[in-house]
Amino acid sequence: MIEQVKPIAIATFLDPRFKNLHFNDLVACSSAIADLTKLSKLDTISSSESEGEHSKTDNFDFWAHHKYLVHGQKKKKTTTFMNDELSLYLSNPVSTLKSDPLEISEDMKHVFPILYKQASLHFTMVATSVPCERLFSNAGATLTKSRNRLTSSRLQKILLLSLIPEEDWF
């Protein structure tokens, strides 16, 4: 079942058009929620460690107090906050199928900051293998018998340059 594939299950759960509607297996749904919570905890720990390093170099934020008042507890992201965020997310209505999940998550990033971070990581998955197959075809056409001594880094550069449209070369 596709629900058992963790990245796809999390991406489906984070998609505001689907949420938990298409989970037939309740165990898979709760597993996706648990995995999402676990990933969010790890992300919170790593971001709080890096925030201490960046706070010395960041400039003064004039609107910091306003952001604190608007978003509640400024940088405290606990498990209960994650659970509240998940329950609030699930209580919102499902978006229409024609809506763009990236735009919706961008609009809701101040309401659901933890889910937004996870969505930006999980929405980057490509749903098809066509781009990979196209790249392998281009590499096969580029790496011929007469060009068999191309290094992998040179082949990578040639393939990257072949993706640029001709009108952008001038």
C-alpha positions in Angstrom: 0.0 0.0 0.0 1.2 3.5 -0.8 0.2 4.6 2.7 3.0 2.6 4.1 5.7 4.7 2.3 6.6 7.2 4.9 7.6 10.2 2.8 4.5 9.9 0.6 2.2 9.4 3.6 3.7 12.6 5.2 3.4 14.6 2.0 -0.2 13.5 1.6 -1.0 14.4 5.1 0.6 17.9 4.7 -1.2 18.6 1.4 -4.1 20.8 2.4 -6.2 19.3 -0.4 -6.0 15.8 1.0 -4.9 15.8 4.7 -6.0 12.5 6.2 -9.0 11.9 3.9 -7.4 9.2 1.7 -5.9 7.1 4.5 -7.8 3.8 4.5 -5.5 2.4 7.2 -5.8 4.2 10.5 -2.5 2.8 11.7 -0.8 4.2 8.6 -2.4 7.6 9.3 -1.4 7.6 12.9 2.1 6.4 11.9 2.4 9.4 9.5 1.3 11.8 12.2 3.9 10.2 14.7 6.6 10.4 12.1 5.7 14.0 11.3 5.8 14.9 15.0 9.2 13.1 15.4 10.6 15.0 12.4 9.3 18.3 13.8 10.9 17.6 17.2 14.3 17.0 15.5 13.9 20.1 13.4 13.0 22.2 16.5 16.1 20.9 18.3 18.4 21.6 15.4 16.9 25.1 14.7 17.1 26.1 18.4 20.8 25.2 18.4 21.4 27.2 15.2 19.3 30.1 16.4 21.8 30.7 19.3 24.6 31.0 16.8 22.7 33.4 14.5 21.3 35.6 17.2 24.7 37.3 17.7 25.0 38.2 14.0 21.3 39.1 13.2 20.3 42.7 13.1 17.8 44.3 15.4 14.2 43.3 14.5 11.9 46.3 15.0 8.8 44.2 14.7 9.9 41.4 17.1 7.5 42.4 19.8 4.6 42.6 17.4 5.5 39.2 16.0 5.6 37.9 19.6 2.2 39.2 20.3 0.7 37.9 17.0 2.2 34.5 17.1 2.1 33.8 20.8 5.1 32.2 22.3 7.8 33.4 20.0 10.3 30.5 19.8 8.9 27.9 22.2 7.9 25.0 20.1 6.9 22.1 22.3 5.1 18.8 21.6 1.8 20.3 22.8 2.2 23.2 20.4 2.8 20.6 17.6 -0.3 18.7 18.7 -2.3 21.9 18.8 -1.0 22.9 15.4 -1.9 19.4 14.0 -5.4 19.5 15.5 -6.0 23.0 14.2 -4.7 22.0 10.8 -7.0 19.0 10.6 -10.0 21.0 11.8 -9.7 23.5 8.9 -11.6 22.5 5.8 -9.9 20.7 2.9 -8.8 22.9 0.0 -10.2 22.5 -3.5 -8.4 20.2 -5.9 -7.5 23.0 -8.3 -5.7 25.0 -5.6 -1.9 25.0 -5.4 -0.7 23.3 -2.2 2.6 25.3 -2.3 0.6 28.6 -2.4 -1.7 27.5 0.4 1.2 26.4 2.6 2.9 29.7 1.9 -0.2 31.6 3.0 -0.5 29.5 6.2 3.1 29.6 7.3 2.5 32.0 10.1 -0.4 30.0 11.4 1.3 26.6 11.1 5.1 27.3 11.2 6.1 23.8 12.1 3.9 22.2 9.5 5.1 24.7 6.9 8.8 23.7 7.5 7.9 20.0 7.0 5.7 20.8 4.0 8.5 22.7 2.3 10.7 19.6 2.8 8.2 17.0 1.7 6.6 18.8 -1.2 9.8 18.8 -3.2 9.4 15.1 -4.0 8.9 14.4 -7.7 5.9 12.2 -8.4 7.2 10.8 -11.6 10.4 9.4 -13.0 10.2 11.2 -16.3 12.8 13.9 -15.5 15.3 11.2 -14.4 14.7 9.2 -17.6 15.1 12.3 -19.7 18.4 13.1 -18.0 19.7 9.6 -18.6 18.7 9.9 -22.2 20.5 13.2 -22.6 23.6 11.7 -20.8 23.5 8.7 -23.2 23.3 11.0 -26.2 26.2 13.1 -24.8 28.5 10.3 -23.8 29.2 8.6 -27.1 32.1 6.4 -28.3 34.0 9.4 -29.4 33.4 11.2 -26.1 34.1 8.3 -23.8 36.8 10.1 -21.7 34.5 12.7 -20.3 34.7 12.9 -16.5 31.6 12.8 -14.4 32.0 16.5 -13.4 32.4 17.6 -17.0 29.4 15.5 -18.1 27.4 17.1 -15.3 28.3 20.6 -16.5 27.5 19.8 -20.1 24.1 18.4 -19.1 23.4 21.4 -17.0 24.2 23.8 -19.8 22.1 21.8 -22.2 19.0 22.6 -20.0 19.4 26.4 -20.6 17.2 27.6 -23.5 19.0 29.0 -26.6 17.5 32.5 -26.2 19.2 32.8 -22.8 22.6 32.2 -24.2 22.9 35.7 -25.7 
